[in-house]
Amino acid sequence: MSIDRSQAPPFSFPEKIHLNPPQGRVLINGTPLYYIPFPNIEAVKIEIVFSLKNTEKEPYKPLLPFFMLHMLLEGTNTMDAEKLDDFFDFHASEVDIISSYEKQGLSLLTTKKHLLEVLPVFRSLFTDATFPEKELNKRKSQKKLSISIKNEQTSARANQLIRGSLFHKDHPFGFQVSEKDVDAINKDDLSQYYHKEFLIAPQIFLTGHLTREELNQIESSFSDLPLSAELPIHLPTGEILSSKKVENKAEALQSSIRIAKWMVPKSHPDYPALYVLNTLLGGYFGSRLIKNIREEKGYTYGINSFLGELNGNEYWMTVADVKGGYGEAVIQEVYKEIERLKTEPVAAVELEIIKNYLAGSLLSNFSSPFDQMNHFQQVHFQGLNFDYYTQLLEYITHFDGRDIMNMANKYFDQKDMLEVIVGAG
């Protein structure tokens, strides 16, 4: 049969997404384990994730989790840093740190061939770390330099200020670390945190193609972790009032802007429509903010908006680094684009582009076994499962422009916005 190459192949819009939910089990110490089996892959990934105990206790040392995590590979009771590095390298394995405002832990990426040999050494990182003084001092010097450099960056300072707006100033998520916070860290602090506040409410996420023996060995390795009796603490955000913060830096060549507000969580029925709205506004390279502020006005190389989440609290934010002195102008252009979404129906052609982009983007998120586990975690920690993605694709397939207009009017009132400008006046 001949092919007419003058015609594009027919487009088929995906109607469903097929995802296999993880197999769940509970270890004898109460730790939940989630396993997604994938035949025909020789790689194995183990992620041990702990809840971060957020606290405002005095004296508050915000960098304790950071330094503790980054010191775990600096030596154990049986191997120093060099031996650990050589061991994992020889066995084609990587250990990575899991660190965020909410979670902490370690991940191991290895092969089926080396799994059982590498597992005991990986396990030792959770109980046998020694925190050598020399390496700690080196990391403290590096961190102080990093803080000093970031203090000169308009983008880093803007991030600090917007977090301080989303959370009250004493909240761990809004705390602004300084070199004094680095100086406050010592070996005894790390050891005490490691033994009393690190191993809190773990969850294990496992991806690969494992035999019953390999699964049993993994379970056995982590069933005897000396878990802390502490419980996770999630501090409330407090009342958030609209605000505007401006810091002028005469020497800066650019201005960094942030606009933000709290939104509803993924479990809320309005979230899919907000997800689409954000993409249309600033969530991809063909967005309205890109066309207006980058392509038409040339104020910036890039501007984007996104929906983020902290401890189950979803927020919306617009981020851009713009030409010096144009921060206020860009903020007003963002509001103009939001106002257009409130008052002007989205054209059918633009709706079709967004549908195709979102459907393709969503499906591409699950192109590898590790991607699937990563996206499972994203919804799992909000009390959801893979059904979320199935329902999201269903919404993307059938929404219309009226949903966009309704959401813009319902959630994007300018008087509720938090604004930050840092840079050239």
KEFIBA-148315 format. One record per residue (C-alpha): y, x, z; residue in three letters. Coordinates in steps of 0.2 Angstrom, whole numbers, plus 5000, padded with zeros to 4 digits. Example, Ala and Ser with C-alpha at 12.3 -4.5 7.8 and 13.67 -1.06 7.14 Angstrom:
residues 2
R/4978/5062/5039/ala
R/4995/5068/5036/ser
END
This chain:
residues 425
R/5000/5000/5000/met
R/5017/5007/4995/ser
R/5031/5008/5008/ile
R/5049/5002/5004/asp
R/5059/5016/5011/arg
R/5075/5008/5007/ser
R/5072/4996/5021/gln
R/5072/5000/5040/ala
R/5056/4996/5049/pro
R/5056/4980/5058/pro
R/5063/4980/5076/phe
R/5052/4974/5089/ser
R/5060/4970/5106/phe
R/5049/4974/5121/pro
R/5044/4958/5130/glu
R/5034/4965/5145/lys
R/5032/4982/5154/ile
R/5015/4986/5160/his
R/5015/4996/5177/leu
R/5000/4999/5188/asn
R/5005/4997/5206/pro
R/5000/5012/5218/pro
R/4985/5010/5228/gln
R/4990/5009/5246/gly
R/4981/5015/5261/arg
R/4985/5020/5279/val
R/4980/5036/5288/leu
R/4973/5036/5305/ile
R/4990/5042/5312/asn
R/4998/5026/5304/gly
R/5005/5035/5290/thr
R/5006/5025/5274/pro
R/5000/5034/5258/leu
R/5003/5027/5240/tyr
R/4993/5034/5226/tyr
R/4995/5032/5207/ile
R/4980/5038/5198/pro
R/4982/5045/5180/phe
R/4966/5050/5171/pro
R/4967/5066/5160/asn
R/4981/5075/5169/ile
R/4977/5091/5178/glu
R/4993/5091/5188/ala
R/4994/5084/5206/val
R/5010/5080/5215/lys
R/5011/5076/5234/ile
R/5027/5070/5242/glu
R/5029/5069/5260/ile
R/5045/5059/5264/val
R/5052/5056/5282/phe
R/5066/5045/5287/ser
R/5082/5054/5292/leu
R/5087/5049/5310/lys
R/5106/5046/5308/asn
R/5115/5048/5324/thr
R/5132/5050/5331/glu
R/5127/5058/5347/lys
R/5137/5072/5354/glu
R/5138/5086/5350/pro
R/5135/5080/5332/tyr
R/5128/5094/5321/lys
R/5127/5086/5303/pro
R/5120/5102/5295/leu
R/5104/5103/5306/leu
R/5093/5093/5293/pro
R/5100/5104/5279/phe
R/5096/5121/5287/phe
R/5080/5116/5294/met
R/5073/5110/5277/leu
R/5079/5125/5268/his
R/5072/5137/5281/met
R/5054/5130/5280/leu
R/5050/5142/5266/leu
R/5057/5157/5275/glu
R/5041/5160/5285/gly
R/5027/5153/5295/thr
R/5016/5160/5309/asn
R/5005/5167/5296/thr
R/5015/5171/5281/met
R/5033/5177/5279/asp
R/5044/5171/5265/ala
R/5039/5184/5252/glu
R/5020/5180/5255/lys
R/5023/5162/5254/leu
R/5033/5164/5238/asp
R/5019/5175/5230/asp
R/5005/5163/5236/phe
R/5012/5148/5228/phe
R/5017/5157/5212/asp
R/5000/5165/5210/phe
R/4992/5147/5212/his
R/5004/5140/5199/ala
R/5012/5129/5212/ser
R/5030/5123/5217/glu
R/5036/5117/5233/val
R/5053/5108/5233/asp
R/5064/5101/5246/ile
R/5067/5082/5247/ile
R/5085/5080/5254/ser
R/5097/5066/5254/ser
R/5108/5056/5266/tyr
R/5093/5045/5270/glu
R/5077/5055/5268/lys
R/5070/5072/5270/gln
R/5054/5081/5266/gly
R/5044/5092/5255/leu
R/5035/5090/5238/ser
R/5020/5100/5231/leu
R/5017/5101/5213/leu
R/5000/5110/5209/thr
R/4985/5109/5198/thr
R/4968/5101/5202/lys
R/4960/5118/5200/lys
R/4971/5125/5215/his
R/4974/5109/5225/leu
R/4961/5112/5239/leu
R/4966/5131/5241/glu
R/4985/5127/5241/val
R/4984/5112/5253/leu
R/4982/5121/5269/pro
R/4997/5132/5266/val
R/5008/5117/5261/phe
R/5002/5108/5277/arg
R/5007/5123/5288/ser
R/5025/5121/5282/leu
R/5027/5105/5293/phe
R/5021/5113/5309/thr
R/5021/5132/5309/asp
R/5039/5137/5302/ala
R/5047/5151/5312/thr
R/5065/5151/5307/phe
R/5068/5169/5307/pro
R/5086/5174/5312/glu
R/5090/5186/5298/lys
R/5086/5173/5285/glu
R/5096/5160/5294/leu
R/5111/5171/5295/asn
R/5110/5174/5276/lys
R/5109/5155/5273/arg
R/5123/5152/5284/lys
R/5134/5164/5275/ser
R/5129/5156/5258/gln
R/5133/5139/5265/lys
R/5150/5144/5271/lys
R/5154/5151/5254/leu
R/5148/5135/5246/ser
R/5160/5125/5257/ile
R/5174/5136/5254/ser
R/5172/5135/5235/ile
R/5170/5116/5235/lys
R/5186/5114/5246/asn
R/5195/5120/5231/glu
R/5187/5108/5218/gln
R/5195/5092/5216/thr
R/5179/5083/5212/ser
R/5171/5089/5228/ala
R/5186/5084/5238/arg
R/5186/5067/5229/ala
R/5168/5064/5234/asn
R/5172/5068/5252/gln
R/5186/5056/5253/leu
R/5177/5041/5244/ile
R/5162/5043/5256/arg
R/5175/5043/5270/gly
R/5182/5026/5263/ser
R/5164/5018/5261/leu
R/5160/5024/5279/phe
R/5170/5026/5294/his
R/5175/5044/5298/lys
R/5163/5046/5312/asp
R/5148/5039/5302/his
R/5135/5053/5296/pro
R/5137/5048/5278/phe
R/5156/5049/5279/gly
R/5157/5065/5289/phe
R/5166/5080/5281/gln
R/5157/5096/5285/val
R/5167/5112/5288/ser
R/5163/5131/5291/glu
R/5164/5127/5309/lys
R/5149/5115/5307/asp
R/5139/5130/5299/val
R/5144/5141/5314/asp
R/5137/5128/5326/ala
R/5119/5130/5319/ile
R/5107/5142/5328/asn
R/5089/5145/5328/lys
R/5085/5135/5344/asp
R/5094/5120/5336/asp
R/5082/5121/5321/leu
R/5067/5123/5331/ser
R/5071/5109/5343/gln
R/5075/5097/5328/tyr
R/5059/5103/5318/tyr
R/5048/5099/5333/his
R/5056/5083/5339/lys
R/5066/5074/5325/glu
R/5059/5080/5309/phe
R/5042/5071/5308/leu
R/5048/5053/5310/ile
R/5040/5039/5301/ala
R/5032/5049/5286/pro
R/5026/5041/5270/gln
R/5015/5050/5257/ile
R/5017/5048/5238/phe
R/5003/5055/5228/leu
R/5001/5056/5209/thr
R/4987/5064/5199/gly
R/4968/5061/5195/his
R/4959/5065/5210/leu
R/4941/5064/5216/thr
R/4935/5055/5232/arg
R/4933/5072/5240/glu
R/4951/5078/5235/glu
R/4958/5062/5242/leu
R/4949/5063/5258/asn
R/4955/5081/5260/gln
R/4973/5076/5257/ile
R/4971/5062/5270/glu
R/4963/5074/5282/ser
R/4977/5087/5280/ser
R/4990/5075/5286/phe
R/4981/5063/5298/ser
R/4984/5075/5312/asp
R/5003/5078/5310/leu
R/5011/5078/5327/pro
R/5023/5064/5323/leu
R/5038/5061/5333/ser
R/5040/5046/5344/ala
R/5058/5044/5338/glu
R/5062/5030/5327/leu
R/5074/5030/5312/pro
R/5091/5024/5316/ile
R/5102/5016/5302/his
R/5120/5015/5308/leu
R/5130/5000/5301/pro
R/5144/5005/5289/thr
R/5157/4995/5299/gly
R/5171/4985/5292/glu
R/5177/4992/5275/ile
R/5195/4988/5270/leu
R/5203/4992/5253/ser
R/5212/5008/5253/ser
R/5220/5021/5242/lys
R/5219/5040/5246/lys
R/5229/5053/5236/val
R/5229/5071/5238/glu
R/5240/5082/5227/asn
R/5235/5099/5223/lys
R/5249/5107/5213/ala
R/5238/5122/5206/glu
R/5225/5110/5200/ala
R/5223/5108/5181/leu
R/5215/5091/5183/gln
R/5214/5075/5194/ser
R/5198/5068/5200/ser
R/5197/5049/5202/ile
R/5185/5038/5212/arg
R/5185/5019/5212/ile
R/5172/5011/5223/ala
R/5166/4995/5232/lys
R/5151/4988/5241/trp
R/5139/4978/5231/met
R/5124/4967/5234/val
R/5106/4975/5235/pro
R/5093/4976/5222/lys
R/5084/4961/5230/ser
R/5099/4950/5227/his
R/5098/4937/5212/pro
R/5114/4943/5206/asp
R/5109/4961/5204/tyr
R/5102/4961/5187/pro
R/5118/4954/5180/ala
R/5128/4967/5189/leu
R/5117/4980/5182/tyr
R/5120/4974/5164/val
R/5139/4973/5168/leu
R/5140/4990/5175/asn
R/5131/4997/5159/thr
R/5143/4988/5148/leu
R/5158/4994/5158/leu
R/5154/5012/5161/gly
R/5136/5015/5162/gly
R/5132/5024/5145/tyr
R/5140/5034/5132/phe
R/5145/5019/5121/gly
R/5153/5010/5136/ser
R/5170/5002/5136/arg
R/5177/5015/5148/leu
R/5171/5029/5136/ile
R/5179/5021/5121/lys
R/5196/5017/5129/asn
R/5199/5032/5141/ile
R/5189/5046/5131/arg
R/5190/5042/5113/glu
R/5206/5032/5111/glu
R/5217/5040/5124/lys
R/5209/5057/5127/gly
R/5212/5057/5145/tyr
R/5195/5064/5149/thr
R/5179/5071/5142/tyr
R/5169/5060/5152/gly
R/5170/5044/5163/ile
R/5156/5034/5170/asn
R/5152/5020/5182/ser
R/5136/5017/5192/phe
R/5127/5007/5205/leu
R/5121/5018/5220/gly
R/5112/5015/5236/glu
R/5112/5021/5254/leu
R/5101/5014/5267/asn
R/5099/4998/5257/gly
R/5117/4997/5255/asn
R/5122/4996/5236/glu
R/5139/5001/5230/tyr
R/5148/5002/5213/trp
R/5158/5018/5209/met
R/5168/5024/5194/thr
R/5169/5043/5193/val
R/5180/5054/5181/ala
R/5189/5071/5180/asp
R/5205/5068/5170/val
R/5220/5078/5163/lys
R/5231/5083/5177/gly
R/5244/5069/5182/gly
R/5234/5055/5173/tyr
R/5224/5049/5188/gly
R/5234/5034/5191/glu
R/5235/5029/5173/ala
R/5216/5030/5171/val
R/5213/5019/5186/ile
R/5224/5006/5179/gln
R/5214/5007/5162/glu
R/5198/5004/5172/val
R/5206/4989/5180/tyr
R/5211/4983/5162/lys
R/5194/4984/5156/glu
R/5187/4975/5171/ile
R/5200/4961/5168/glu
R/5194/4960/5150/arg
R/5177/4957/5156/leu
R/5183/4943/5167/lys
R/5193/4934/5153/thr
R/5186/4939/5136/glu
R/5168/4934/5131/pro
R/5158/4949/5125/val
R/5155/4949/5107/ala
R/5137/4945/5101/ala
R/5135/4962/5092/val
R/5140/4971/5108/glu
R/5128/4961/5118/leu
R/5114/4965/5106/glu
R/5118/4984/5107/ile
R/5117/4983/5126/ile
R/5101/4973/5126/lys
R/5093/4986/5115/asn
R/5100/5001/5125/tyr
R/5095/4994/5142/leu
R/5077/4989/5136/ala
R/5074/5006/5129/gly
R/5082/5015/5143/ser
R/5071/5005/5156/leu
R/5055/5009/5146/leu
R/5059/5027/5145/ser
R/5060/5029/5163/asn
R/5041/5027/5164/phe
R/5036/5040/5151/ser
R/5027/5051/5163/ser
R/5016/5049/5179/pro
R/5028/5057/5190/phe
R/5042/5046/5183/asp
R/5032/5031/5188/gln
R/5030/5037/5206/met
R/5049/5041/5206/asn
R/5054/5024/5201/his
R/5041/5016/5213/phe
R/5050/5025/5227/gln
R/5067/5019/5221/gln
R/5062/5001/5224/val
R/5049/5003/5238/his
R/5062/5010/5250/phe
R/5072/4994/5247/gln
R/5057/4983/5251/gly
R/5053/4979/5233/leu
R/5039/4984/5221/asn
R/5035/4986/5202/phe
R/5039/4967/5200/asp
R/5057/4972/5201/tyr
R/5056/4981/5184/tyr
R/5046/4967/5176/thr
R/5059/4954/5181/gln
R/5074/4966/5176/leu
R/5067/4968/5158/leu
R/5065/4949/5158/glu
R/5083/4947/5162/tyr
R/5089/4960/5150/ile
R/5079/4951/5136/thr
R/5087/4934/5139/his
R/5104/4936/5147/phe
R/5120/4930/5138/asp
R/5138/4935/5139/gly
R/5143/4921/5152/arg
R/5133/4930/5165/asp
R/5145/4945/5163/ile
R/5160/4935/5164/met
R/5154/4926/5180/asn
R/5149/4943/5189/met
R/5166/4951/5184/ala
R/5175/4937/5192/asn
R/5164/4935/5207/lys
R/5163/4954/5212/tyr
R/5177/4964/5204/phe
R/5193/4959/5213/asp
R/5205/4973/5213/gln
R/5211/4970/5230/lys
R/5194/4975/5237/asp
R/5193/4992/5229/met
R/5193/5009/5237/leu
R/5203/5022/5227/glu
R/5204/5041/5228/val
R/5215/5053/5217/ile
R/5214/5072/5220/val
R/5223/5084/5210/gly
R/5238/5088/5200/ala
R/5252/5075/5203/gly
END
